[in-house]
Amino acid sequence: MNRYTKIINMMESYFTKDFEKTKKGFTKVREVKEETVRKAFLKGNCEVLVILEDSDREILIDDFSPDEDIKKYLGASFINPRR
């Protein structure tokens, strides 16, 4: 299962993904588009870790999370209409 991270702060929010570099032994973090995360989330094969930087809270959202949480932290376009 893929894991994406959404970082929310006062000015902006953005999505990132961690890539493991096995040959060099470190983790590379890259910013990804919201559309990429939405496609994977609607397929049901990913989870999103939402980090609220201002309050230091972390919320894990996956396909089985309540619709209210998905809409609040990710947006209405992430709600699967087939549920």
TIMI-2910 file (N, C-alpha, C, CB; in pm, 1 decimal, decimal comma, always signed):
<rs>
+----------+----------+----------+----------+----------+----------+----------+----------+----------+----------+----------+----------+------+
!      n_x !      n_y !      n_z !     ca_x !     ca_y !     ca_z !      c_x !      c_y !      c_z !     cb_x !     cb_y !     cb_z ! resn !
+----------+----------+----------+----------+----------+----------+----------+----------+----------+----------+----------+----------+------+
!    +84,6 !   -117,2 !     +0,0 !     +0,0 !     +0,0 !     +0,0 !    +89,6 !   +124,1 !     +0,0 !    -96,5 !     -0,5 !   +122,4 !  Met !
!    +57,1 !   +218,1 !    -86,7 !   +133,3 !   +342,5 !    -95,3 !    +94,4 !   +435,8 !    +17,9 !   +110,9 !   +411,1 !   -230,9 !  Asn !
!   +191,2 !   +511,1 !    +66,2 !   +161,9 !   +611,4 !   +167,8 !   +209,1 !   +747,8 !   +118,5 !   +229,3 !   +575,1 !   +303,2 !  Arg !
!   +114,5 !   +839,0 !   +117,2 !   +143,4 !   +978,1 !    +84,3 !   +128,0 !  +1060,0 !   +211,1 !    +49,6 !  +1031,3 !    -29,3 !  Tyr !
!   +186,7 !  +1177,7 !   +210,9 !   +178,1 !  +1267,4 !   +325,4 !   +125,5 !  +1402,2 !   +278,4 !   +316,1 !  +1282,9 !   +395,1 !  Thr !
!    +26,9 !  +1453,8 !   +348,7 !    -22,0 !  +1589,2 !   +321,3 !    +20,4 !  +1676,3 !   +438,1 !   -178,8 !  +1592,5 !   +300,9 !  Lys !
!    +93,6 !  +1779,9 !   +408,0 !   +141,5 !  +1871,8 !   +511,0 !    +60,2 !  +1999,8 !   +500,6 !   +295,0 !  +1900,7 !   +495,7 !  Ile !
!     -2,5 !  +2036,2 !   +611,8 !    -86,3 !  +2155,7 !   +616,4 !    -24,1 !  +2252,9 !   +715,8 !   -234,2 !  +2120,8 !   +656,0 !  Ile !
!     +4,3 !  +2374,8 !   +668,8 !    +50,8 !  +2480,3 !   +758,6 !    -33,1 !  +2605,3 !   +733,0 !   +203,7 !  +2509,6 !   +738,0 !  Asn !
!     +4,8 !  +2714,8 !   +792,1 !    -76,4 !  +2837,2 !   +783,3 !    -89,2 !  +2889,7 !   +640,6 !    -16,5 !  +2945,2 !   +871,1 !  Met !
!    +15,2 !  +2878,0 !   +561,6 !    +17,4 !  +2940,5 !   +429,7 !    -26,5 !  +2848,0 !   +316,5 !   +154,6 !  +2990,8 !   +401,3 !  Met !
!     +2,8 !  +2717,2 !   +328,1 !    -23,0 !  +2629,2 !   +215,7 !    -39,2 !  +2484,9 !   +262,5 !    +89,6 !  +2639,6 !   +113,3 !  Glu !
!    -72,3 !  +2401,2 !   +168,4 !    -73,2 !  +2256,4 !   +192,4 !    -20,3 !  +2189,1 !    +67,0 !   -217,5 !  +2203,7 !   +228,8 !  Ser !
!    +50,0 !  +2078,6 !    +85,8 !   +107,1 !  +2007,6 !    -28,0 !   +123,2 !  +1859,9 !     +7,1 !   +243,3 !  +2069,4 !    -69,1 !  Tyr !
!   +134,4 !  +1778,1 !    -97,6 !   +148,3 !  +1633,5 !    -83,0 !   +292,3 !  +1592,8 !   -110,2 !    +52,0 !  +1558,9 !   -178,0 !  Phe !
!   +341,5 !  +1495,8 !    -33,9 !   +474,7 !  +1440,9 !    -56,2 !   +468,2 !  +1288,5 !    -54,4 !   +574,4 !  +1492,6 !    +50,5 !  Thr !
!   +572,1 !  +1227,8 !   -107,2 !   +585,9 !  +1082,8 !   -102,8 !   +732,0 !  +1050,5 !    -73,2 !   +539,0 !  +1016,5 !   -237,3 !  Lys !
!   +753,5 !   +948,7 !    +11,9 !   +888,2 !   +904,5 !    +45,8 !   +929,9 !   +793,6 !    -49,9 !   +895,5 !   +856,0 !   +193,0 !  Asp !
!  +1048,2 !   +806,8 !   -106,2 !  +1104,0 !   +705,2 !   -193,8 !  +1227,9 !   +647,6 !   -127,6 !  +1137,3 !   +763,4 !   -334,0 !  Phe !
!  +1229,0 !   +515,3 !   -108,7 !  +1342,8 !   +447,7 !    -47,7 !  +1449,5 !   +423,4 !   -153,7 !  +1299,3 !   +314,1 !    +18,4 !  Glu !
!  +1568,4 !   +469,9 !   -129,3 !  +1682,1 !   +444,8 !   -217,3 !  +1763,7 !   +332,2 !   -156,2 !  +1769,2 !   +573,7 !   -237,7 !  Lys !
!  +1738,3 !   +210,1 !   -200,0 !  +1802,4 !    +93,3 !   -138,6 !  +1951,4 !    +87,3 !   -169,4 !  +1735,1 !    -34,5 !   -186,2 !  Thr !
!  +1989,1 !   +132,5 !   -285,2 !  +2130,2 !   +125,7 !   -322,9 !  +2215,3 !   +221,9 !   -240,0 !  +2146,4 !   +156,6 !   -471,6 !  Lys !
!  +2160,5 !   +338,7 !   -212,3 !  +2235,8 !   +439,2 !   -137,4 !  +2198,5 !   +443,8 !     +9,8 !  +2214,5 !   +574,7 !   -198,4 !  Lys !
!  +2087,8 !   +380,8 !    +47,6 !  +2051,5 !   +368,4 !   +187,4 !  +1989,9 !   +490,4 !   +252,6 !  +2168,4 !   +331,7 !   +261,9 !  Gly !
!  +1913,2 !   +568,3 !   +179,7 !  +1845,3 !   +682,3 !   +241,1 !  +1706,8 !   +698,5 !   +179,3 !  +1928,3 !   +812,3 !   +223,8 !  Phe !
!  +1626,4 !   +783,5 !   +239,9 !  +1490,1 !   +809,4 !   +193,9 !  +1484,7 !   +947,2 !   +129,7 !  +1388,5 !   +799,0 !   +311,0 !  Thr !
!  +1431,2 !   +951,5 !    +10,3 !  +1417,6 !  +1078,4 !    -61,1 !  +1271,5 !  +1120,5 !    -57,6 !  +1468,7 !  +1066,6 !   -208,3 !  Lys !
!  +1245,0 !  +1244,5 !    -24,4 !  +1108,8 !  +1297,1 !    -15,7 !  +1086,2 !  +1389,4 !   -134,9 !  +1084,9 !  +1372,8 !   +120,1 !  Val !
!   +977,7 !  +1361,2 !   -207,4 !   +945,2 !  +1443,5 !   -323,5 !   +802,5 !  +1492,0 !   -314,6 !   +966,8 !  +1365,8 !   -453,5 !  Arg !
!   +779,2 !  +1609,4 !   -368,6 !   +644,2 !  +1663,8 !   -374,3 !   +571,2 !  +1602,7 !   -493,6 !   +646,9 !  +1819,1 !   -384,3 !  Glu !
!   +445,7 !  +1565,6 !   -473,6 !   +364,2 !  +1507,2 !   -579,9 !   +237,6 !  +1590,1 !   -598,0 !   +328,8 !  +1359,5 !   -548,1 !  Val !
!   +176,1 !  +1575,5 !   -715,2 !    +54,7 !  +1650,6 !   -745,7 !    -65,5 !  +1590,3 !   -673,5 !    +29,7 !  +1653,4 !   -897,4 !  Lys !
!   -162,3 !  +1675,8 !   -646,8 !   -285,0 !  +1630,8 !   -580,9 !   -360,3 !  +1530,5 !   -667,3 !   -375,2 !  +1750,1 !   -548,8 !  Glu !
!   -355,1 !  +1546,0 !   -799,3 !   -424,4 !  +1454,8 !   -889,4 !   -369,3 !  +1312,7 !   -877,7 !   -412,6 !  +1504,0 !  -1033,6 !  Glu !
!   -238,9 !  +1300,3 !   -859,7 !   -175,8 !  +1169,5 !   -845,2 !   -225,3 !  +1100,7 !   -719,0 !    -22,8 !  +1182,9 !   -842,1 !  Thr !
!   -232,4 !  +1175,3 !   -610,0 !   -279,2 !  +1119,9 !   -483,1 !   -427,0 !  +1083,7 !   -493,5 !   -255,9 !  +1220,3 !   -367,6 !  Val !
!   -505,4 !  +1167,2 !   -557,8 !   -649,0 !  +1141,8 !   -571,6 !   -674,5 !  +1013,3 !   -649,8 !   -718,0 !  +1260,1 !   -641,0 !  Arg !
!   -602,2 !   +992,2 !   -759,6 !   -620,5 !   +870,6 !   -839,1 !   -590,2 !   +745,9 !   -756,8 !   -531,2 !   +874,1 !   -963,5 !  Lys !
!   -479,6 !   +747,6 !   -683,9 !   -442,2 !   +631,8 !   -602,5 !   -541,1 !   +611,4 !   -487,6 !   -299,6 !   +649,0 !   -547,2 !  Ala !
!   -588,2 !   +719,9 !   -427,7 !   -681,1 !   +709,9 !   -314,8 !   -815,0 !   +652,5 !   -360,0 !   -701,9 !   +847,8 !   -249,5 !  Phe !
!   -864,3 !   +695,1 !   -475,7 !   -992,4 !   +646,2 !   -524,3 !   -984,2 !   +500,1 !   -568,1 !  -1040,7 !   +732,4 !   -639,6 !  Leu !
!   -866,3 !   +453,8 !   -607,9 !   -847,7 !   +312,3 !   -639,2 !   -847,9 !   +227,7 !   -512,5 !   -717,1 !   +291,4 !   -716,3 !  Lys !
!   -817,2 !   +289,9 !   -398,7 !   -820,0 !   +219,9 !   -271,5 !   -689,3 !   +155,7 !   -232,3 !   -923,9 !   +117,3 !   -274,9 !  Gly !
!   -580,0 !   +191,3 !   -297,8 !   -453,1 !   +127,7 !   -265,2 !   -352,0 !   +224,6 !   -203,9 !   -394,4 !    +65,2 !   -388,9 !  Asn !
!   -402,1 !   +325,0 !   -131,8 !   -308,9 !   +415,2 !    -64,8 !   -372,3 !   +471,6 !    +62,2 !   -266,4 !   +529,8 !   -159,4 !  Cys !
!   -287,6 !   +525,5 !   +146,6 !   -331,8 !   +595,2 !   +266,8 !   -257,8 !   +727,9 !   +272,6 !   -306,4 !   +509,6 !   +396,1 !  Glu !
!   -319,8 !   +824,3 !   +337,4 !   -263,3 !   +958,4 !   +344,2 !   -244,2 !   +995,5 !   +491,0 !   -354,8 !  +1062,2 !   +271,4 !  Val !
!   -123,4 !  +1032,5 !   +524,4 !    -91,8 !  +1080,8 !   +657,6 !    -99,5 !  +1233,1 !   +653,7 !    +49,6 !  +1031,1 !   +705,1 !  Leu !
!   -194,8 !  +1289,7 !   +725,2 !   -213,4 !  +1434,9 !   +728,0 !   -139,4 !  +1489,2 !   +849,1 !   -365,6 !  +1473,6 !   +732,7 !  Val !
!    -48,0 !  +1582,1 !   +824,4 !    +30,1 !  +1643,9 !   +932,4 !    -11,4 !  +1790,2 !   +941,8 !   +185,7 !  +1630,2 !   +907,3 !  Ile !
!    -64,5 !  +1827,4 !  +1057,0 !    -99,3 !  +1967,0 !  +1084,9 !    +18,5 !  +2028,1 !  +1160,1 !   -234,1 !  +1978,9 !  +1168,4 !  Leu !
!    +96,4 !  +2110,5 !  +1091,2 !   +218,7 !  +2162,9 !  +1150,7 !   +192,6 !  +2258,6 !  +1266,2 !   +300,2 !  +2232,4 !  +1045,8 !  Glu !
!    +81,6 !  +2331,4 !  +1261,1 !    +54,4 !  +2431,2 !  +1364,5 !    +22,4 !  +2366,5 !  +1498,5 !    -60,7 !  +2521,1 !  +1321,8 !  Asp !
!    -52,2 !  +2255,5 !  +1496,2 !    -91,8 !  +2192,5 !  +1621,1 !    -16,9 !  +2062,6 !  +1648,2 !   -239,5 !  +2166,1 !  +1619,9 !  Ser !
!    +78,1 !  +2025,5 !  +1560,4 !   +158,0 !  +1903,7 !  +1575,9 !    +71,1 !  +1779,0 !  +1588,5 !   +248,2 !  +1915,7 !  +1697,7 !  Asp !
!    -34,9 !  +1771,9 !  +1509,9 !   -121,7 !  +1653,9 !  +1506,9 !    -96,1 !  +1575,6 !  +1379,9 !   -270,7 !  +1693,8 !  +1516,7 !  Arg !
!   -115,0 !  +1444,2 !  +1388,4 !   -104,6 !  +1357,0 !  +1272,5 !   -229,8 !  +1271,8 !  +1264,2 !    +22,4 !  +1268,5 !  +1280,0 !  Glu !
!   -290,7 !  +1266,2 !  +1145,7 !   -412,2 !  +1189,9 !  +1123,4 !   -388,6 !  +1098,3 !  +1004,5 !   -534,8 !  +1283,3 !  +1099,7 !  Ile !
!   -415,1 !   +969,7 !  +1021,0 !   -400,1 !   +873,7 !   +912,2 !   -537,1 !   +848,9 !   +849,7 !   -336,8 !   +740,2 !   +962,9 !  Leu !
!   -547,6 !   +875,7 !   +719,5 !   -673,9 !   +860,7 !   +647,9 !   -654,3 !   +757,7 !   +537,8 !   -722,9 !   +997,0 !   +589,4 !  Ile !
!   -745,4 !   +659,9 !   +533,7 !   -744,1 !   +561,4 !   +426,7 !   -885,1 !   +548,1 !   +370,3 !   -691,2 !   +424,3 !   +477,5 !  Asp !
!   -906,4 !   +447,5 !   +288,3 !  -1034,7 !   +430,0 !   +220,7 !  -1148,1 !   +400,8 !   +317,9 !  -1024,9 !   +318,6 !   +119,5 !  Asp !
!  -1116,9 !   +349,1 !   +435,4 !  -1219,7 !   +312,4 !   +533,2 !  -1249,8 !   +422,9 !   +633,8 !  -1177,2 !   +188,7 !   +607,0 !  Phe !
!  -1186,7 !   +537,6 !   +621,1 !  -1211,8 !   +650,3 !   +711,1 !  -1350,7 !   +708,1 !   +683,9 !  -1102,8 !   +759,9 !   +694,3 !  Ser !
!  -1409,1 !   +773,4 !   +783,4 !  -1540,6 !   +836,2 !   +761,8 !  -1533,8 !   +945,6 !   +655,1 !  -1593,8 !   +895,4 !   +893,6 !  Pro !
!  -1643,7 !   +959,9 !   +581,7 !  -1649,7 !  +1060,1 !   +475,4 !  -1626,4 !  +1201,5 !   +527,0 !  -1783,6 !  +1053,3 !   +405,7 !  Asp !
!  -1667,3 !  +1229,0 !   +650,2 !  -1648,8 !  +1362,8 !   +707,0 !  -1499,0 !  +1395,8 !   +720,7 !  -1719,1 !  +1372,9 !   +845,1 !  Glu !
!  -1420,3 !  +1297,8 !   +766,0 !  -1276,1 !  +1320,7 !   +780,3 !  -1208,4 !  +1336,8 !   +644,9 !  -1211,5 !  +1205,7 !   +857,1 !  Asp !
!  -1248,8 !  +1255,0 !   +548,7 !  -1190,8 !  +1265,4 !   +414,4 !  -1219,5 !  +1403,2 !   +355,7 !  -1246,6 !  +1154,5 !   +321,4 !  Ile !
!  -1343,7 !  +1447,7 !   +367,6 !  -1382,3 !  +1577,9 !   +312,6 !  -1311,2 !  +1691,5 !   +385,4 !  -1534,2 !  +1596,9 !   +321,4 !  Lys !
!  -1296,0 !  +1679,5 !   +516,6 !  -1235,4 !  +1785,8 !   +596,6 !  -1086,5 !  +1803,0 !   +566,8 !  -1254,9 !  +1757,0 !   +744,3 !  Lys !
!  -1012,8 !  +1692,0 !   +558,9 !   -868,0 !  +1700,9 !   +546,4 !   -816,3 !  +1689,1 !   +403,1 !   -805,4 !  +1595,2 !   +629,3 !  Tyr !
!   -888,5 !  +1618,6 !   +315,5 !   -840,4 !  +1599,6 !   +179,2 !   -923,2 !  +1674,4 !    +75,3 !   -839,2 !  +1453,5 !   +146,2 !  Leu !
!  -1051,6 !  +1686,3 !    +98,3 !  -1137,9 !  +1755,0 !     +2,8 !  -1248,1 !  +1663,7 !    -47,0 !  -1056,6 !  +1807,1 !   -114,5 !  Gly !
!  -1352,2 !  +1722,7 !   -101,3 !  -1469,1 !  +1646,3 !   -145,9 !  -1436,9 !  +1558,2 !   -266,2 !  -1583,5 !  +1740,9 !   -180,5 !  Ala !
!  -1336,9 !  +1593,4 !   -344,2 !  -1304,3 !  +1513,7 !   -463,0 !  -1240,8 !  +1379,3 !   -427,8 !  -1210,8 !  +1591,7 !   -553,4 !  Ser !
!  -1199,4 !  +1359,1 !   -302,6 !  -1138,7 !  +1233,3 !   -260,0 !  -1241,7 !  +1130,6 !   -212,5 !  -1039,0 !  +1259,7 !   -149,7 !  Phe !
!  -1368,4 !  +1169,3 !   -202,3 !  -1472,6 !  +1077,1 !   -156,7 !  -1510,8 !   +987,0 !   -273,2 !  -1597,7 !  +1154,3 !   -101,9 !  Ile !
!  -1508,2 !   +856,4 !   -248,6 !  -1538,5 !   +759,0 !   -351,6 !  -1690,6 !   +751,3 !   -369,9 !  -1479,3 !   +619,7 !   -315,1 !  Asn !
!  -1741,9 !   +778,7 !   -489,9 !  -1887,4 !   +776,0 !   -509,7 !  -1946,6 !   +635,6 !   -506,3 !  -1921,9 !   +840,7 !   -640,9 !  Pro !
!  -1863,9 !   +532,1 !   -520,6 !  -1913,0 !   +393,8 !   -523,1 !  -1931,1 !   +335,8 !   -384,6 !  -1818,6 !   +306,8 !   -601,3 !  Arg !
!  -1896,8 !   +410,7 !   -277,7 !  -1912,1 !   +358,7 !   -141,8 !  -2051,7 !   +367,1 !    -94,0 !  -1824,1 !   +431,1 !    -47,3 !  Arg !
+----------+----------+----------+----------+----------+----------+----------+----------+----------+----------+----------+----------+------+
</rs>
